[in-house]
Amino acid sequence: MTRLAIYAGTFDPITFGHLDLVLRCSELFDRLIVAVSSGGHKAPLFGAQARAGMIRDIVQRLELDNVEVDLFDGLLIDYARTRGSRVLIRGLRAYSDFEYEFQMALTNRKLAGEIETLFMMPKENHSYVSSSTVKEVASFGGAVDDFVPPEVVLALHARFSGGSL
């Protein structure tokens, strides 16, 4: 039996904290799907295709052969069922993330008891970084090289210097 997990999020944009979890999960599971959400109620800076493309480029550069990047809309548990996964990975940066993630995990358990949610924390040096903070710093021309991979630095620079993705 192949151990498959799904790490889902908007990843707008993916940060080193997200990437830390991708790397660690790629070692824990036979297969990992990084599932990029369309954004739902959020208004993302980058479209879903662009976000997925950045992540694919990073995964390819890092030669993570057991990691797949995919797009999804709707309920994550429905997506997990269609992909045959019983494990959802959720990242926790700070205690403030816990309440929301705990609620979602319990809701998912009620809707799909066969699917487990695993909480993981990024390494401490990435625990304070959020996509929102990265976007704000980049929007004012600040350096974000310490927070996101080079592919994302380029995309943010293009976006905030008048380009579009």
Summary of the structure (lengths in Angstrom):
residues: 165
radius of gyration: 15.5
end to end distance: 38.9
largest distance: 48.5
contacts: 491
relative contact order: 0.20
helix: 45%
strand: 18%
